[in-house]
Amino acid sequence: MGRAGFAGLLVALTLAWTGPALAAGPFANWAAVVVAGDWHAHSGGPSEAFDNARHDVVGQLERIGFDKANLRQFSVRPERYKDAGLAKSDPEGIYNALVELTAKAPDGCMVYFSSHGAPTGVVVDQKILPPGILGEILNRTCGARPTVVVISACFSGVFIPELAQPNRMVLTAARPDRTSFGCGEADRYPYFDDCFLSSAPQARDFPSLAGAVRACVAAREIKEGMTPPSEPQLFIGPQLRPMLPLYAFPTPPPKGG
């Protein structure tokens, strides 16, 4: 075989090995779970805000390259919606889903909660899921792989000390001693989820998205006169920090294009 033929063979082999993986994108083999943990407004009346957030966060994750086959959604009232594969919000069900998903999607984990919160944890179907239990769920399923956790709930900063690991990014809607806003009966989304969804199309990656969400929440709270400010919290582990720019989101289309 001549030099030109050998070079052509190398190119063909390289494309055969790397082409599909590169085309699939960096999140194709990540496991993802998105949970709506309640259906009540802060008044106690009914609200679609958390399920609206769940549904549309899933849409954004699929847009940036998460595979629908590796993603599970949870709702307190799954029978009310027609989303494929929608399950009942329950800590055991969330754990089992992550066990299943991480076995077939080993590259990373994404976990998103939208719910009410308390200083002791996040509401999951009128029960509190405390930081320690969520931390143990992640330890047993996601382990040491890159993991992004987003918790949209009042007092959700309480999760950061327990979940903070070198391989994790944790973004919460509020400080551990503050409420978040936008959980009324007429709200389409909580403020934090609204900012996550509106910021995602322009974000480069998860760190830039986190920065945009925090700025958006602060501006919204000032505009609406909400006090004290919720002050969303962010932790990025030292092992994950240099890797996150490699997990780039698709480039957004030009405005007006």
Sequence and secondary structure as in RCSB ss.txt:
>XXXX:A:sequence
MGRAGFAGLLVALTLAWTGPALAAGPFANWAAVVVAGDWHAHSGGPSEAFDNARHDVVGQLERIGFDKANLRQFS
VRPERYKDAGLAKSDPEGIYNALVELTAKAPDGCMVYFSSHGAPTGVVVDQKILPPGILGEILNRTCGARPTVVV
ISACFSGVFIPELAQPNRMVLTAARPDRTSFGCGEADRYPYFDDCFLSSAPQARDFPSLAGAVRACVAAREIKEG
MTPPSEPQLFIGPQLRPMLPLYAFPTPPPKGG
>XXXX:A:secstr
  HHHHHHHHHHHHHHHHHHHHHH TTTTEEEEEEE   B TTSSB  HHHHHHHHHHHHHHHTT  GGGEEEEE
SSGGG   TT EE  HHHHHHHHHHHHHH TTEEEEEEES EETTEEEETTEEE HHHHHHHHHHHTTTS EEEE
EESTTGGGGHHHH  TTEEEEESS TT      STT SS HHHHHHHHHGGG SSHHHHHHHHHHHHHHHHHHHT
 SS    EEEE TTTTTTGGGS       TT 
